[in-house]
Amino acid sequence: MKYTVDENGFYGNFGGAYIPEMLYPNIEQLRNTYLSIITSESFLSEWHQLLRDYVGRPTPLYYAKRLSELYGASIYLKREDLCHTGAHKVNNTTGQILLAKKLGKKRIIAETGAGQHGVATATVCALMGMQCVVYMGEIDIERQKPNVERMKMLGAEVRPATSGSRTLKDATNEAIRDWITNPVDTHYIIGSVVGPHPYPDMVARFQSVISEEIRMQLAEKTGRDTPDYVIACVGGGSNAAGAFYHFLDDKSVKLIAAEAGGKGVHSGYSAATTVLGKTGIIHGSKTLLMQTEDGQIIEPHSISAGLDYPGIGPLHAHLFESKRATFYAITDAEAFKAAMQLAKLEGIIPALESAHAFATLPYLNLKKSDVVVINLSGRGDKDMLTYINRKHEFSD
């Protein structure tokens, strides 16, 4: 079984590029040039220098002693929350901004849910002196205010998406419309492993630095470079793609993906795509998608803005269908409880997205000999209002 993308942009039955004709030249330009650019020595040298000196890589692999004692296994946290801007998103935006420069683009657009990708995009645009427009759902603008202010402070224009559920899906729709209108001078920095080929592959490659470091750091700490489990949350799935990437072909490593179960998988308020989804097309890619019998998108729900998406990236759809990864639907309440547990045991407040990954631990029946790596994809500053306002709802 092959887990990397094929020459047509497919992972098994999922992927491809289903795009309006107006975007065809842009996508073709990317498809024909991205690999030669991002694997060139000059690109890699510049990108790795940025990752080291600007982003702060490598991020630590931290042995979580008290969490390990609680669950009876050796649990390590990949500290992507310590990246500049507070999440893994900047690994991808530094790569894509360098690519955009090499393609001669002058203007950058992006979509964002939790705001972390928006902040990471605004950050690299400020760094490179490029115009930046970020689309964000009206509801997400309200619940992620600190990130909105950060984007504006960095010089980005934040445009609200006011249609549909006014969340990530709708922000992505608006960004695609913008790109169709401005195809020549604009590069669209997609923030996850979603969208038309080559985006899922390109974003996964930029994020694969996470699993590359995990292997080296684990070998240093334990004498073995493969864990028994790698755990990550999945909305679109870029942090999971990065954490899984260098373990995809090693069946001894169990890949665990945490989706947003919302208020319960069958409550009508969920984003558990692998349980509720059917094959469909969203944002230029064939994947698993929550939809009605006649193909209308079902609005997703999650306490975390970054997992509030009705589909998943085509790589993850393939990992689910092929049973290479195990997916758990984690409820809002479980994620909230896991966040509080991590804060009290390890002194780390995670992003609500990342908290979903920690909430899978009770389901795994871990053994004392198990080595577990959890991708702590973002820090919890952006979610403090949610933590404060909803504490009464989830307290025991």
N, C-alpha and C positions, 0 to 999 in steps of 0.2 A: 504493500500500500504506500502510495506517494503522498506526502503531506505538504510539499512545496507546490507553488503555482506552475501550471503547464504553459506552453507557448501561447495558448489562446486566452490565458488569464483565468483559468478554472482550477479550483481545488475540488477534485472529484466532480460532483454534479453542480457545484456552486461557483459563482464568480462571473466572469465575462464583463462586457462593457455595453450596457443598454442605454444609449445616450441620444439626445436630440441632435439632429444633423448639424446645427450651429456649433456644437462642441466637438465635432469630429476632428477638426484640424488640431485643436488643443490636445485632445487625448492621444491622437496619433503622434504628435510631436513628443509628448511625454513617453509614450510606449516605445518609440524608436530610439530615444536618447537616454532614458533614465539609467539604464544599467551601465552603459559606457561612461556616463558622467560620474555616478556615485561609487563606481569601483575603481576610478582612476586614482593614481597616486597623489596627484595634486589636490583632488577633492578630499580624499581620506586624510591627508596631512592637515588640511585646514579644519576639517570637521573634528578630528580627534584633538586638535589643539584647543578648539572651542569647548569641547566636552570636558577637557581637563581643566582649563584655566577660567572658563566662564560658567559652565554648568556645575562643576565641582565633582566630576567623576574621577575614579570609581566611587560609587556610593557604598557605604559600609554594608557588610553582611553581619548582622548583629545576633548573637546567641541570646535568646530571650529566656533567661534562667527560670524566672517565676512562672511564666506561661508553660515552659517545658515541664516543670514539676507538676503543675495542675493537670496537664493532659498526658503525662507519663511517656513523653518522647522527647527527642532533641529538636527543638523548634528554632529556626533561624529566620530573621526578618531582613528582606532586601529593602534597604532604606531609601526608596525613591522619593520619599517625603522630604529628604534632605537635599534634593536637587535645587538649584536656583529656580525660583518661582513656586517651589513647594510640591511638585509632582513630576511624574515621568514624561509629561507632555513635551517638555523642552528638548528631549532627545530628538524627537521628530521635527520640531519647528526649526532647530538649528540646521538640520540636514536639508529640509525643504527650502529654507531661505537661501542657502548656498546654491541649491539647484536652480531656484528662480533667477538668481543673479546670473548664473551661467547661461540661462535661456534668454537673458536680456529683458526680463519683466521688470516693470517699474512700480507696480501696485499689487498689494496682497489683500486677499479676502479670506475669511475663515468663518466657521460656525462654532458655536460653543454651547454646552449645556451647563455643566458645573462652573464654567468660567475659567477653569485651569488651562484649557487649550487656548482660549481667547487671550488670557494673560501671557501665556508662553509665546503666542504669535505676536502680540503687541510688543513684547520684550525684544524679540529678534528683529522686528521691523524698526524699533528705536535704535537698536545696535547697528543696523545696516542703513539707516536713514531712508526707509521706504514707507510709502503711504499704506495705511492699514485700516480696513473696515471689517468689523466683527459683527456677525449676525447672531442674535441671542433671543430666545423666546421670552415674551413679556413676563410670563410666570417665573422663569429662571432669573430674569433681571431682578425681580422682587426678592427671591429667596437667596440670591448669591450677591447681594449688594456690595460687600467688600471687594469682590473680584471685578465688578463693573467699575468701581472707582479706581482700582488699580489700572485697568485697561485705559481709562480716560487719562489718568496721570501719565501713562506711558506714551500718550499721543494718538491712541487709536480712536476711531469713531465707532461707537456701539449703536447698531441699528436694531430696534425691536422687531421681532416677528409676531404679528398680531393675529395670524390666521390659525385655524385648527385648534390644537391643544395648547398652542403658544409655548411649546417646549422645544427640545433638541431637533426633532423631526422637522418642525416648521422652520427653524433657523437654517437647517440644511437646505430646505426647499428654496428659501430666499437667497442663500449664497449661490446656489446653482443658477437661479434666474439672473443674478448679477453677472455671473461668469458668461452666460449666454449673451448678455448685453455688452460686455467689455472683453471680448475674447483675445484681443491682440496684446494689450499691455499688462493683463492681469494674470497672476498665478493664484490658484485656489489651494491653500494649505488645508487639506482635510486632516482632521485630528485623530481619526481612528482607522482601523483596518476595514473600512467600509468604502462604498463608492465604486466607480467603474475601474477596471484594470487600467493602469498599473498601480493604483493607489493602495489596495490592500497589501500587495507585495512590497511596495516601496516603504510604507509605514512600518510593516513588520520588520523589514531589514534595518531601518533606523532604530527601532526599539529592541532589536536582538542584542544590542550591547548589554542589556540587563542579564540575559541568560549566559552570555559570554563571560561576564564578570562573576556570576554565581558559580560557574564551573571552576574558575581559577581560585576564587576565595574559599570555596568549600574544600578544594584539594589542600589548600594551605591549612585550614582549620581542622579537617578531619582525616586527611590522607586519601579521600575519595572525591572524585569530581562530579558524582551524580547522587542526588538525594533520592529518597524513596517516594516523596511527594513534592510537587510544586503546585501551589495554590494561588489563584488570582481571581479578581472579580471580572465579570464580562458585561459590558453594555454593548458598545460596538466591538470592543475587545483589544485595544492596542497594548495595554499594559500586560494582558494575558499572552498575547501573541509574542511580545518581547521576552516574557519570562519562560514561555514554553519552547521558543524557537530552537535552541540548541539541544533540546531533549526530545524533539518530535519523533525521531527515528529510534530512540532507545526505549523499548517497551518495558524495561525494568523501572522506569520512572513513571509513576502515576500522575496524570495531569488532572487537576481538580479545578473546575470553573464554577464561580458563584454568580448566579443571576439574581435579579431583583424580583423576589416573590411578592413584593408590595404588601397589601393587606391580606394576602392569601392567594394562591394560584388561581382558584376558581371564584374569587370574590368579585371579579369585574374590575379590580384595581391592582393590576400586576404588570410586570414586564418580563415574565418568565417565558422567553421566546421558544426555547427548545421544547417546552411542554405545550404551549398554546399555539405555536406557529405552524404554518404550512409553507411550502415552497412558493415564493413570489419574487417580485422585482421591486426593489426600493433604492432610490438614489443611484441608479445606474448599475446595480449588481443583482444577480440572482442569488437568493439566500433564503433562510427561514425567516418568516415574517408573520406577525400577528395580524390576521385579517378576517373579515366576515366571509360568509359563503359566496358573496358576489365580488370579493376581492377588495373591499374597502378596508383601509387600515384601521385597526382597533387601537384606540388611544392607550398608551402605556401609563403605568403609575409606579413611582418609586419615591421613597423618602429622599433618595439621593438623585440630584439633578443629572449626574453623569451616567446613570444607568437607566434613565427614563427614555428608552428608545424601543420602538416596536420590532426591530430586527436584530440580527447579529452579523458580524463580519463573515464572509464566505468561508474563510479558513476555519472558523469556529463551528459553522454549520457542518462542514466536512468532518471535523474532529468529533462532533456529536453523532453524526450519521454513521461514521465508521467505528464508533465506540472507543476511539483513541483517548478521548477525554470524558470524564464523568461530570455531569452538570447537576448542581444543587440549586433549588429555588429558595432563597433566603428571604424571610419576611422582614418588613420594616422593624418590627419589634426585636427580632433576632439580631439584626445588624446593630440596632441601638444598644442592645445589651452587650454585644461583643465589643463595641467601642468603649463602653464604660469599663468593661473588664480589662481591656488593654491599658486604658488610662490608669487604672488603680494598681495593676500588677507591674507594669513596665514604665510608667511615667511617660507614655506616648499617646497623644490624642490623634487618632487617625481620621482621614476623610471618611465620610459615610459610605462612599463607594468601597474603599478598602476594607471597611468594617464588615462588609458582606463576606469577604474572603475568610476573615477570622471566625465568622459564625459557622463555617463548615466543620470546624475542628471536632465538635461533639458527635458528628455523624461518621467519623472515619475509623473508629475502633483502633486507635493507634497502639502500637507495641513499643516497649521500652527501647528496642533497637532501631526504631524508625527515625530517619532524618527527614525533617520537613522544612521546606522553604516557602515562606509566605511573602508574596510581593506586596509590600506596604506602599501602594502606588501614590498616595498623596497625604498631606497633613490636614488636620481638622480645623485650621483657623477659619476657612471659608464657611464651615458648617456651624459655627458657634451659635448663631441665632436659632438654627433648628434644634441644636442640643438644648438650648435654654428654653425655647418656647414649647418643646414637646416632651420635656422631661417627665411631666406629670402623667402623660399618656402611657409611658412605658416603664414607669417605676413599679417595682414589685409591691 
